[in-house]
């Protein structure tokens, strides 16, 4: 059974010098992590943390794997989107981990296309 990866977001909180865990997220596409609501709230503060990288962990055929990938850009949801606002963390390189779309496709017919994410985060590099 295919399961989604675990994603931890690291950054430097305001007033600190050392990177630390600032939140979690979900690997939606190979180069897109959506932030959890706690991280969304932290990023809305007057002095948000500076996001640096994500740590991604997953298990394939009983073998654990991990990778650390730098964050290229942080994208807010397009203002035209009517749902709950969230942040998209665009990764500098593609992850090898199973994405939420992979898990969905494995358990349901069809696949969530990348174009859906481009409607939410149209400025992301993978949309151009």
N, CA, C and O of each residue as an XYZ file, in Angstrom:
512
protein
N       0.838     -1.187      0.000
C       0.000      0.000      0.000
C       0.880      1.246      0.000
O       1.817      1.358      0.790
N       0.574      2.152     -0.871
C       1.338      3.391     -0.986
C       0.840      4.389      0.044
O      -0.363      4.612      0.179
N       1.776      4.989      0.770
C       1.431      5.999      1.768
C       2.186      7.281      1.476
O       3.288      7.261      0.929
N       1.578      8.391      1.847
C       2.192      9.696      1.620
C       3.414      9.890      2.506
O       3.548      9.269      3.561
N       4.281     10.750      2.059
C       5.491     11.077      2.808
C       5.172     11.988      3.992
O       4.145     12.667      4.017
N       6.064     11.985      4.959
C       5.993     12.896      6.099
C       6.916     14.074      5.777
O       8.066     13.879      5.384
N       6.404     15.296      5.946
C       7.177     16.486      5.594
C       7.301     17.401      6.810
O       6.303     17.761      7.436
N       8.543     17.771      7.135
C       8.825     18.714      8.206
C       9.490     19.935      7.569
O      10.392     19.799      6.742
N       9.038     21.125      7.961
C       9.558     22.371      7.391
C      10.505     23.015      8.402
O      10.171     23.171      9.576
N      11.689     23.384      7.925
C      12.694     24.013      8.776
C      12.912     25.455      8.338
O      12.875     25.777      7.150
N      13.136     26.302      9.313
C      13.393     27.700      9.033
C      14.018     28.360     10.244
O      14.313     27.707     11.244
N      14.214     29.661     10.140
C      14.775     30.434     11.245
C      13.685     31.367     11.759
O      13.313     32.323     11.078
N      13.171     31.096     12.956
C      12.142     31.976     13.524
C      12.696     33.378     13.774
O      13.896     33.559     13.977
N      11.808     34.354     13.755
C      12.210     35.741     14.032
C      12.907     35.810     15.383
O      12.443     35.214     16.355
N      14.008     36.527     15.444
C      14.742     36.696     16.685
C      15.687     35.544     17.012
O      16.353     35.582     18.046
N      15.763     34.537     16.174
C      16.655     33.389     16.397
C      17.735     33.364     15.325
O      17.627     34.013     14.284
N      18.779     32.592     15.614
C      19.873     32.467     14.642
C      19.987     31.075     14.054
O      20.496     30.903     12.947
N      19.514     30.081     14.793
C      19.653     28.704     14.358
C      18.369     28.184     13.717
O      17.272     28.489     14.186
N      18.501     27.402     12.651
C      17.312     26.790     12.052
C      16.662     25.814     13.034
O      17.337     25.187     13.850
N      15.365     25.705     12.935
C      14.619     24.738     13.745
C      13.348     24.372     13.005
O      12.998     24.986     11.998
N      12.671     23.374     13.514
C      11.395     22.949     12.931
C      10.376     24.062     13.149
O      10.162     24.507     14.277
N       9.749     24.508     12.061
C       8.754     25.574     12.180
C       7.364     25.106     11.761
O       6.397     25.855     11.903
N       7.248     23.904     11.257
C       5.941     23.397     10.856
C       6.052     22.113     10.066
O       7.119     21.509      9.957
N       4.924     21.717      9.521
C       4.861     20.522      8.686
C       4.119     20.867      7.407
O       3.613     21.977      7.248
N       4.061     19.918      6.512
C       3.353     20.148      5.263
C       3.001     18.835      4.601
O       3.193     17.758      5.165
N       2.483     18.950      3.393
C       2.100     17.783      2.598
C       2.741     17.906      1.226
O       2.649     18.950      0.581
N       3.384     16.849      0.788
C       4.011     16.830     -0.532
C       2.923     16.570     -1.567
O       2.507     15.428     -1.765
N       2.466     17.622     -2.222
C       1.370     17.504     -3.187
C       1.870     17.053     -4.555
O       1.285     16.175     -5.190
N       2.956     17.667     -4.992
C       3.625     17.334     -6.250
C       5.102     17.175     -5.938
O       5.531     17.490     -4.828
N       5.875     16.703     -6.869
C       7.310     16.475     -6.625
C       8.040     17.756     -6.188
O       9.037     17.692     -5.470
N       7.538     18.908     -6.623
C       8.196     20.174     -6.264
C       7.284     21.118     -5.498
O       7.557     22.317     -5.442
N       6.203     20.608     -4.904
C       5.274     21.479     -4.180
C       4.837     20.853     -2.858
O       4.275     19.758     -2.822
N       5.111     21.574     -1.781
C       4.630     21.212     -0.445
C       3.626     22.273     -0.032
O       3.894     23.466     -0.177
N       2.465     21.856      0.484
C       1.535     22.825      1.049
C       1.732     22.826      2.560
O       1.861     21.776      3.188
N       1.752     24.021      3.123
C       2.011     24.189      4.556
C       0.791     23.800      5.376
O      -0.345     23.950      4.926
N       1.034     23.295      6.592
C      -0.072     23.017      7.510
C      -0.625     24.333      8.058
O      -0.005     25.383      7.895
N      -1.788     24.277      8.705
C      -2.418     25.519      9.182
C      -1.578     26.220     10.240
O      -1.583     27.448     10.316
N      -0.862     25.465     11.052
C      -0.003     26.086     12.079
C       1.092     26.931     11.414
O       1.366     28.052     11.842
N       1.702     26.391     10.383
C       2.741     27.142      9.674
C       2.130     28.318      8.925
O       2.729     29.392      8.869
N       0.942     28.129      8.346
C       0.243     29.248      7.701
C       0.076     30.407      8.676
O       0.328     31.560      8.326
N      -0.354     30.096      9.913
C      -0.544     31.145     10.932
C       0.776     31.807     11.299
O       0.836     33.026     11.458
N       1.834     31.013     11.434
C       3.147     31.588     11.770
C       3.643     32.512     10.673
O       4.273     33.532     10.952
N       3.360     32.158      9.422
C       3.815     32.982      8.302
C       3.017     34.279      8.188
O       3.467     35.227      7.546
N       1.848     34.327      8.799
C       1.022     35.544      8.771
C       1.415     36.536      9.865
O       0.892     37.650      9.895
N       2.324     36.154     10.761
C       2.762     37.051     11.827
C       3.541     38.236     11.246
O       4.065     38.150     10.136
N       3.617     39.341     11.993
C       4.388     40.496     11.507
C       5.850     40.141     11.205
O       6.448     40.707     10.290
N       6.426     39.208     11.969
C       7.800     38.764     11.730
C       7.784     37.239     11.572
O       8.040     36.509     12.529
N       7.480     36.765     10.356
C       7.395     35.320     10.142
C       8.785     34.678     10.105
O       9.785     35.370      9.915
N       8.845     33.366     10.286
C      10.142     32.700     10.154
C      10.615     32.747      8.699
O       9.811     32.857      7.774
N      11.907     32.663      8.521
C      12.480     32.564      7.171
C      12.588     31.074      6.862
O      13.352     30.353      7.503
N      11.825     30.626      5.885
C      11.792     29.202      5.561
C      13.014     28.822      4.738
O      13.400     29.539      3.814
N      13.622     27.683      5.083
C      14.860     27.267      4.434
C      14.745     25.985      3.632
O      15.108     25.948      2.457
N      14.236     24.923      4.270
C      14.244     23.609      3.635
C      13.175     22.719      4.228
O      12.590     23.023      5.268
N      12.933     21.616      3.546
C      12.008     20.611      4.061
C      12.760     19.303      4.227
O      13.656     18.985      3.444
N      12.391     18.551      5.248
C      12.859     17.190      5.436
C      11.698     16.276      5.071
O      10.586     16.451      5.569
N      11.952     15.317      4.217
C      10.891     14.428      3.740
C      11.286     12.989      4.062
O      12.396     12.555      3.756
N      10.374     12.266      4.675
C      10.611     10.866      4.995
C       9.487      9.997      4.472
O       8.324     10.399      4.488
N       9.836      8.794      4.002
C       8.828      7.862      3.498
C       9.384      6.440      3.547
O      10.581      6.230      3.739
N       8.497      5.482      3.372
C       8.873      4.072      3.369
C       8.400      3.459      2.059
O       7.237      3.607      1.685
N       9.297      2.771      1.363
C       8.971      2.071      0.126
C       9.402      0.622      0.277
O      10.578      0.335      0.503
N       8.448     -0.287      0.152
C       8.722     -1.719      0.267
C       9.512     -2.038      1.533
O      10.455     -2.830      1.509
N       9.115     -1.416      2.628
C       9.739     -1.677      3.921
C      11.067     -0.956      4.149
O      11.653     -1.090      5.223
N      11.554     -0.200      3.172
C      12.821      0.526      3.321
C      12.559      2.006      3.581
O      11.935      2.676      2.759
N      13.029      2.522      4.717
C      12.849      3.958      4.988
C      13.808      4.801      4.141
O      14.944      4.403      3.884
N      13.331      5.956      3.720
C      14.143      6.897      2.956
C      13.895      8.301      3.485
O      12.807      8.616      3.966
N      14.913      9.134      3.391
C      14.780     10.542      3.775
C      15.538     11.404      2.777
O      16.481     10.951      2.127
N      15.108     12.646      2.671
C      15.831     13.621      1.862
C      15.563     15.009      2.427
O      14.543     15.250      3.074
N      16.486     15.903      2.173
C      16.343     17.298      2.581
C      16.452     18.128      1.313
O      17.403     17.991      0.545
N      15.457     18.997      1.104
C      15.422     19.805     -0.123
C      15.204     21.268      0.256
O      14.360     21.589      1.092
N      15.972     22.133     -0.367
C      15.847     23.571     -0.141
C      14.529     24.087     -0.709
O      14.016     23.561     -1.697
N      13.993     25.117     -0.076
C      12.785     25.777     -0.559
C      13.208     26.888     -1.519
O      13.997     27.762     -1.160
N      12.683     26.847     -2.728
C      12.990     27.857     -3.734
C      12.206     29.129     -3.470
O      12.777     30.217     -3.394
N      10.876     28.986     -3.330
C      10.008     30.142     -3.101
C       8.807     29.732     -2.270
O       8.406     28.568     -2.248
N       8.244     30.722     -1.585
C       7.003     30.536     -0.836
C       5.921     31.313     -1.576
O       6.054     32.515     -1.806
N       4.847     30.616     -1.946
C       3.768     31.225     -2.719
C       2.478     31.236     -1.909
O       2.072     30.196     -1.391
N       1.825     32.390     -1.788
C       0.482     32.403     -1.195
C      -0.521     31.885     -2.227
O      -0.254     31.910     -3.428
N      -1.649     31.426     -1.761
C      -2.718     31.017     -2.663
C      -3.148     32.211     -3.499
O      -3.172     33.340     -3.008
N      -3.483     31.971     -4.745
C      -3.983     33.031     -5.616
C      -5.201     33.684     -4.962
O      -6.104     32.977     -4.513
N      -5.247     35.016     -4.899
C      -6.377     35.705     -4.255
C      -7.732     35.373     -4.879
O      -8.759     35.506     -4.213
N      -7.758     34.947     -6.135
C      -9.018     34.602     -6.792
C      -9.580     33.274     -6.288
O     -10.759     32.980     -6.488
N      -8.739     32.475     -5.636
C      -9.192     31.184     -5.115
C     -10.126     31.422     -3.940
O      -9.816     32.213     -3.049
N     -11.266     30.744     -3.931
C     -12.289     30.998     -2.922
C     -12.198     30.103     -1.695
O     -12.964     30.296     -0.752
N     -11.299     29.140     -1.672
C     -11.185     28.238     -0.530
C     -10.326     28.833      0.568
O     -10.004     30.021      0.545
N      -9.963     28.011      1.516
C      -9.088     28.451      2.602
C      -7.717     28.794      2.039
O      -7.156     28.016      1.268
N      -7.169     29.949      2.413
C      -5.836     30.293      1.916
C      -4.787     29.366      2.517
O      -4.904     28.945      3.667
N      -3.779     29.058      1.742
C      -2.671     28.266      2.242
C      -1.412     28.660      1.490
O      -1.469     29.320      0.453
N      -0.285     28.249      2.025
C       0.989     28.555      1.394
C       1.489     27.356      0.613
O       1.360     26.212      1.048
N       2.062     27.637     -0.544
C       2.727     26.618     -1.335
C       4.222     26.843     -1.220
O       4.709     27.946     -1.468
N       4.955     25.800     -0.845
C       6.410     25.869     -0.743
C       6.981     25.166     -1.963
O       6.928     23.941     -2.069
N       7.526     25.951     -2.881
C       8.091     25.380     -4.094
C       9.516     24.920     -3.805
O      10.328     25.687     -3.287
N       9.813     23.680     -4.136
C      11.124     23.095     -3.847
C      12.086     23.327     -4.997
O      11.686     23.401     -6.159
N      13.357     23.442     -4.654
C      14.371     23.739     -5.663
C      14.644     22.542     -6.574
O      14.999     22.717     -7.739
N      14.480     21.334     -6.050
C      14.603     20.113     -6.850
C      13.426     19.199     -6.533
O      12.779     19.334     -5.495
N      13.164     18.281     -7.431
C      12.045     17.360     -7.258
C      12.357     16.297     -6.203
O      13.472     15.782     -6.121
N      11.358     15.994     -5.416
C      11.472     14.938     -4.411
C      11.310     13.574     -5.074
O      10.671     13.448     -6.118
N      11.894     12.565     -4.454
C      11.723     11.187     -4.913
C      10.610     10.488     -4.142
O      10.252      9.353     -4.454
N      10.064     11.166     -3.139
C       9.044     10.579     -2.267
C       7.695     10.482     -2.967
O       7.426     11.233     -3.905
N       6.840      9.555     -2.514
C       5.481      9.512     -3.055
C       4.711     10.765     -2.647
O       4.760     11.188     -1.492
N       4.010     11.343     -3.595
C       3.247     12.562     -3.345
C       1.807     12.221     -2.978
O       1.373     11.077     -3.106
N       1.078     13.231     -2.520
C      -0.348     13.048     -2.247
C      -1.068     12.630     -3.538
O      -1.990     11.815     -3.496
N      -0.652     13.181     -4.671
C      -1.264     12.816     -5.953
C      -0.986     11.349     -6.276
O      -1.862     10.658     -6.797
N       0.222     10.862     -5.975
C       0.545      9.449     -6.198
C      -0.353      8.543     -5.359
O      -0.876      7.542     -5.849
N      -0.522      8.906     -4.096
C      -1.359      8.118     -3.187
C      -2.805      8.131     -3.671
O      -3.473      7.097     -3.679
N      -3.280      9.294     -4.072
C      -4.648      9.410     -4.579
C      -4.827      8.533     -5.816
O      -5.811      7.801     -5.929
N      -3.872      8.611     -6.742
C      -3.962      7.836     -7.983
C      -3.924      6.336     -7.704
O      -4.593      5.559     -8.385
N      -3.142      5.928     -6.706
C      -3.039      4.507     -6.370
C      -4.321      3.981     -5.742
O      -4.633      2.797     -5.870
N      -5.061      4.842     -5.069
C      -6.262      4.418     -4.349
C      -7.569      4.803     -5.021
O      -8.633      4.349     -4.599
N      -7.515      5.636     -6.066
C      -8.718      6.098     -6.768
C      -8.429      6.160     -8.260
O      -7.286      6.380     -8.660
N      -9.428      5.973     -9.066
C      -9.196      6.132    -10.500
C      -8.914      7.603    -10.826
O      -9.490      8.503    -10.214
N      -8.042      7.831    -11.773
C      -7.712      9.201    -12.173
C      -6.612      9.781    -11.311
O      -6.127      9.132    -10.384
N      -6.227     10.989    -11.615
C      -5.134     11.656    -10.927
C      -5.436     13.137    -10.814
O      -6.029     13.723    -11.719
N      -5.033     13.746     -9.710
C      -5.165     15.195     -9.568
C      -4.083     15.829    -10.444
O      -2.896     15.661    -10.162
N      -4.460     16.544    -11.489
C      -3.447     17.109    -12.377
C      -2.724     18.299    -11.756
O      -3.250     18.987    -10.881
N      -1.512     18.518    -12.230
C      -0.728     19.660    -11.763
C      -1.444     20.970    -12.040
O      -1.233     21.954    -11.331
N      -2.302     20.992    -13.081
C      -2.988     22.234    -13.434
C      -3.863     22.751    -12.292
O      -4.062     23.960    -12.175
N      -4.387     21.860    -11.449
C      -5.151     22.306    -10.286
C      -4.259     23.145     -9.381
O      -4.678     24.197     -8.899
N      -3.053     22.693     -9.151
C      -2.128     23.428     -8.281
C      -1.702     24.738     -8.927
O      -1.408     25.703     -8.221
N      -1.665     24.791    -10.248
C      -1.317     26.036    -10.929
C      -2.422     27.074    -10.781
O      -2.156     28.274    -10.859
N      -3.660     26.627    -10.567
C      -4.737     27.579    -10.299
C      -4.572     28.189     -8.909
O      -4.906     29.355     -8.699
N      -4.061     27.411     -7.965
C      -3.854     27.920     -6.609
C      -2.586     28.748     -6.498
O      -2.561     29.775     -5.819
N      -1.532     28.296     -7.171
C      -0.224     28.949     -7.085
C       0.299     29.247     -8.497
O       1.281     28.645     -8.931
N      -0.358     30.180     -9.218
C      -0.005     30.397    -10.640
C       1.419     30.914    -10.865
O       1.953     30.773    -11.965
N       2.024     31.495     -9.869
C       3.378     32.031    -10.034
C       4.464     30.979     -9.859
O       5.641     31.280    -10.058
N       4.099     29.741     -9.490
C       5.089     28.683     -9.291
C       5.794     28.344    -10.603
O       5.184     28.379    -11.672
N       7.054     28.023    -10.513
C       7.884     27.744    -11.680
C       7.341     26.574    -12.499
O       7.434     26.593    -13.726
N       6.778     25.557    -11.847
C       6.307     24.385    -12.598
C       5.058     24.684    -13.433
O       4.624     23.832    -14.208
N       4.483     25.861    -13.291
C       3.301     26.243    -14.073
C       3.661     26.950    -15.368
O       2.778     27.256    -16.169
N       4.930     27.213    -15.584
C       5.348     27.979    -16.760
C       6.199     27.160    -17.690
O       6.633     27.657    -18.728
